[in-house]
Amino acid sequence: MTTELDDLRRAVRDAVDSLGGTAVCRGLEPDGPGWDQRAWSVLAEQIGIGALGVSADHGGLGGLAEMTVVAEEVGAAVLPVPYLSTVLAAQILSRTQGADDVLGEIVEGAPAAFLGLDPRGWWSPSGPTVTLGPGGADGALWGEATPVLGAAGAHWFVVAARTPDGVELVACDARHPGVSTTPLRTLDLSRAHASVTLSEVPARRLGSPDSVDAAVCHALDVAIVVLAAEQLGGAQASLDNTVAYVKERRQFGRAVGGFQAVKHSLADQLVLVESSRSAVSRAVESGHLDEAAALARAWCSDAYRTVSAEALQLHGGIGFTWEHDCHLYYRRARADAQLFGGSDFHRERLATALQW
C-alpha cells in the first residue's frame, strides 16, 4: 500500500510541476470560473482523482488515504482546482441512490459542488435556502445559495432542498439554463466561491438508507480530512521555502538561518507541520471519523496559519511583494480557516465527541 501511495504522490507531484506549480494560480483567467480547467483535466481525467473515495461499483478506487495524498500535493502548490468541492459532492452521492450516472460522470472528471451549508459552513437542517417545488418528474429547484465552494464551472450540483415534508437531497445539472452563478471576490485567489441562483431547474431525488443528516455529515467529515491534508501540504511547502531562503539570505556576513531566533522559529514550525501530518494520518486510520476529523481540521488550520505567517516574516521585505509566493500560502491559510467551520467550532465538536 505504501508503494502505491508513493506512486500516486509522485504522479500527482509530477503533473503539478509540469503544469507550473504556483504559476497556475497566478495565470487564472479573470473571467473564468476561478479554477484552472487544464489543471483539473490533467488531474481528474488523466490521473483519475475524481474516482478516489468512490465505491468500485461506481467505477471508483482507493479511499481516504489516497484522497489525502492528492490533497497534500494540491495544497503544496495552492493549485486552483475544484477538488475539495467535488469530494464533498461525490461523498454525498456515494451514500445515496438514484444518480449513479451522475456519480459516474464525476469519476470520469466532471466537477461538482454541494448547495446546502449553513452560515458556519457546516450542516444543519436550517441551512438549506433552496426549495424543491412542482415541476418535472421529481420537482424543480428554486432559490439562491451563497457562498458555494466550486460552484462556477461545475457540471453537477448536489442540493439539500426544502420541501413541505422536510429537507431532501437532490441532484441537478449545473449547466441548465435556469442556473446562474456569480463568482465572488475572495481573499484566496486559488479557491473559487460563487453565488448560485436556481430558477425552475429540474431535480432528481436521491434516495438514501441514511438520513440526510447522516449522509451530509459523513461527507463533510471526509471533506475536512481532505482539507486538513491540503493545509498540511501548504504548511510544508511554506516551511520548505522558508528554510531554503534563510540558507541563502545573508546578514552581517552570515546566513540568517544561522541566527538562534530564526532556528527556534523554524524548529517550532517543524513541530506544527509534523503534528499536522500525524493528525491527518490518524484521521485516515481512525475508526471514529467524526472525532479524528475534527481534531485534524482544528490543528491543521491553526498550524497552517502560523507557518504561513512566519514565512512572511522570515522572508523579510521580499515576502510582502506580490511577485513572491508567500502571500499565496498566507491567503490560502486564512481563507481555509473559515471553510467548513472554524477551529473553535471543531474543537467544540471534538469535545462533544469525547464527552468532555
TIKEGU-616682 format. One line per field, with one value per residue (C-alpha): residue number from 1; y negated, z, x negated. Coordinates in steps of 0.2 Angstrom, whole numbers, plus 5000, padded with zeros to 4 digits. Layout:
BEGIN
seq = NUM	...
yy = Y	...
zz = Z	...
xx = X	...
end
This chain:
BEGIN
seq = 1	2	3	4	5	6	7	8	9	10	11	12	13	14	15	16	17	18	19	20	21	22	23	24	25	26	27	28	29	30	31	32	33	34	35	36	37	38	39	40	41	42	43	44	45	46	47	48	49	50	51	52	53	54	55	56	57	58	59	60	61	62	63	64	65	66	67	68	69	70	71	72	73	74	75	76	77	78	79	80	81	82	83	84	85	86	87	88	89	90	91	92	93	94	95	96	97	98	99	100	101	102	103	104	105	106	107	108	109	110	111	112	113	114	115	116	117	118	119	120	121	122	123	124	125	126	127	128	129	130	131	132	133	134	135	136	137	138	139	140	141	142	143	144	145	146	147	148	149	150	151	152	153	154	155	156	157	158	159	160	161	162	163	164	165	166	167	168	169	170	171	172	173	174	175	176	177	178	179	180	181	182	183	184	185	186	187	188	189	190	191	192	193	194	195	196	197	198	199	200	201	202	203	204	205	206	207	208	209	210	211	212	213	214	215	216	217	218	219	220	221	222	223	224	225	226	227	228	229	230	231	232	233	234	235	236	237	238	239	240	241	242	243	244	245	246	247	248	249	250	251	252	253	254	255	256	257	258	259	260	261	262	263	264	265	266	267	268	269	270	271	272	273	274	275	276	277	278	279	280	281	282	283	284	285	286	287	288	289	290	291	292	293	294	295	296	297	298	299	300	301	302	303	304	305	306	307	308	309	310	311	312	313	314	315	316	317	318	319	320	321	322	323	324	325	326	327	328	329	330	331	332	333	334	335	336	337	338	339	340	341	342	343	344	345	346	347	348	349	350	351	352	353	354	355	356
yy = 5000	4988	4991	4987	4971	4966	4969	4959	4945	4945	4945	4930	4920	4923	4917	4902	4897	4899	4888	4874	4876	4860	4851	4859	4849	4833	4837	4839	4830	4815	4820	4839	4850	4847	4863	4869	4881	4888	4892	4901	4910	4917	4922	4928	4936	4942	4947	4950	4941	4939	4958	4958	4962	4968	4987	4999	5002	4984	4985	4978	4983	4980	4972	4958	4962	4959	4944	4936	4939	4930	4916	4913	4911	4900	4889	4888	4879	4869	4877	4869	4885	4889	4905	4901	4896	4912	4923	4916	4919	4936	4942	4937	4946	4961	4963	4960	4969	4963	4954	4967	4959	4943	4951	4960	4943	4937	4952	4948	4930	4919	4906	4905	4894	4895	4882	4883	4877	4865	4848	4858	4868	4883	4893	4890	4894	4875	4871	4875	4860	4869	4875	4890	4887	4894	4897	4912	4930	4926	4907	4891	4881	4863	4851	4844	4851	4842	4844	4860	4868	4873	4868	4859	4871	4886	4899	4906	4899	4910	4899	4900	4893	4888	4897	4897	4914	4908	4907	4919	4922	4920	4918	4906	4901	4886	4882	4880	4863	4860	4860	4843	4842	4826	4828	4820	4810	4819	4817	4833	4832	4851	4856	4851	4847	4841	4836	4848	4844	4858	4855	4870	4881	4900	4910	4928	4935	4945	4960	4965	4978	4965	4949	4933	4928	4944	4943	4925	4925	4941	4932	4916	4926	4934	4917	4909	4923	4919	4900	4904	4913	4898	4887	4899	4898	4879	4878	4890	4880	4864	4871	4878	4862	4853	4865	4863	4844	4842	4853	4841	4824	4816	4803	4797	4809	4825	4834	4828	4846	4847	4835	4843	4834	4840	4858	4858	4851	4865	4878	4873	4873	4890	4897	4889	4897	4914	4914	4909	4924	4935	4928	4932	4949	4953	4947	4959	4974	4969	4979	4964	4952	4938	4936	4938	4926	4913	4914	4914	4899	4888	4892	4891	4875	4866	4874	4868	4850	4849	4857	4846	4830	4834	4837	4819	4813	4823	4819	4800	4787	4799	4809	4795	4792	4798	4807	4819	4834	4831	4822	4836	4848	4834	4831	4849	4852	4838	4842	4861	4857	4851	4866	4879	4871	4863	4871	4866	4874	4891	4890	4890	4904	4914	4910	4916	4932	4936	4931	4918
zz = 5000	5004	4987	4979	4989	4984	4966	4967	4976	4963	4948	4956	4960	4943	4935	4946	4942	4923	4925	4933	4951	4959	4942	4938	4952	4945	4927	4931	4918	4926	4918	4921	4934	4947	4944	4930	4918	4911	4928	4933	4916	4919	4937	4935	4918	4916	4933	4939	4956	4954	4956	4973	4988	4977	4978	4965	4960	4953	4945	4959	4968	4983	4999	5011	5011	4993	4994	5007	4997	4982	4993	5001	4984	4978	4993	4992	4975	4980	4964	4959	4955	4962	4971	4988	4982	4971	4985	4996	4982	4977	4995	4997	4981	4987	5001	4991	4977	4961	4952	4948	4931	4939	4951	4935	4927	4942	4942	4924	4929	4930	4943	4956	4971	4986	4990	5007	5021	5034	5038	5048	5033	5041	5041	5050	5044	5044	5032	5015	5006	4990	4988	4979	4971	4957	4940	4930	4937	4953	4955	4951	4961	4966	4976	4980	4989	4994	4995	4987	4985	4967	4960	4945	4931	4940	4929	4943	4960	4974	4983	5001	4997	5007	5004	5014	5022	5027	5019	5004	4994	4976	4961	4946	4931	4935	4916	4915	4908	4924	4934	4936	4945	4950	4955	4972	4976	4990	4999	4992	4973	4972	4980	4970	4978	4969	4972	4964	4959	4953	4943	4939	4937	4935	4950	4953	4970	4979	4990	5004	5018	5029	5035	5026	5042	5042	5024	5023	5040	5035	5018	5027	5039	5024	5016	5031	5032	5014	5018	5033	5021	5009	5024	5028	5011	5011	5028	5022	5006	5016	5028	5014	5005	5021	5025	5008	5009	5026	5020	5006	5013	5022	5035	5045	5034	5038	5033	5043	5045	5057	5069	5085	5084	5066	5071	5086	5074	5061	5074	5081	5064	5060	5076	5069	5052	5059	5071	5057	5047	5062	5064	5046	5047	5062	5054	5039	5050	5064	5067	5074	5059	5067	5082	5071	5058	5070	5078	5061	5055	5070	5072	5053	5051	5066	5061	5043	5048	5060	5047	5033	5044	5050	5032	5028	5042	5039	5021	5026	5013	4998	5007	5006	4987	4975	4965	4979	4983	5002	5000	4990	5005	5018	5009	5007	5025	5031	5019	5023	5042	5038	5027	5034	5052	5060	5073	5088	5080	5078	5095	5102	5090	5097	5115	5112	5103	5118	5130	5139
xx = 5000	4986	4978	4995	4997	4979	4983	4999	4989	4976	4989	4998	4982	4975	4991	4992	4974	4977	4992	4981	4985	4990	4989	5006	5014	5006	5012	5030	5042	5051	5067	5065	5074	5060	5050	5039	5048	5032	5025	5042	5042	5024	5028	5046	5046	5028	5024	5042	5043	5061	5063	5054	5065	5080	5085	5079	5097	5097	5080	5071	5055	5045	5050	5046	5028	5027	5038	5026	5011	5018	5024	5007	4999	5013	5011	4992	4994	5010	5017	5034	5044	5062	5055	5062	5080	5080	5075	5089	5102	5096	5096	5114	5119	5110	5122	5137	5147	5154	5140	5127	5124	5120	5108	5100	5098	5089	5077	5073	5069	5084	5083	5097	5102	5114	5128	5135	5122	5127	5118	5104	5100	5107	5123	5139	5157	5160	5146	5153	5160	5166	5184	5190	5207	5218	5211	5205	5205	5196	5199	5190	5177	5179	5169	5152	5137	5121	5107	5104	5087	5083	5100	5094	5090	5097	5106	5117	5125	5130	5143	5151	5168	5183	5199	5216	5210	5193	5176	5172	5156	5157	5146	5147	5137	5127	5127	5146	5152	5161	5144	5135	5118	5110	5091	5087	5071	5062	5046	5039	5035	5035	5051	5067	5083	5099	5117	5129	5147	5159	5175	5186	5171	5176	5171	5168	5172	5159	5165	5153	5153	5146	5154	5150	5140	5130	5126	5121	5111	5101	5097	5092	5080	5072	5070	5062	5049	5045	5045	5033	5021	5022	5017	5003	4996	4997	4988	4975	4972	4971	4958	4948	4947	4943	4929	4921	4922	4914	4900	4896	4900	4885	4884	4869	4858	4868	4884	4899	4903	4888	4896	4903	4920	4923	4918	4930	4944	4941	4940	4957	4964	4957	4966	4983	4980	4976	4990	5002	4995	4999	5016	5020	5013	5023	5039	5036	5034	5046	5062	5070	5070	5080	5068	5052	5058	5062	5045	5036	5046	5043	5025	5020	5030	5020	5004	5005	5010	4995	4982	4988	4987	4970	4964	4969	4959	4943	4943	4942	4947	4947	4960	4973	4971	4984	4971	4967	4977	4978	4995	5002	5000	5005	5021	5025	5022	5033	5047	5046	5048	5066	5071	5082	5082	5068	5055	5066	5081	5072	5064	5082	5086	5071	5076	5093	5087	5075	5089	5079
end
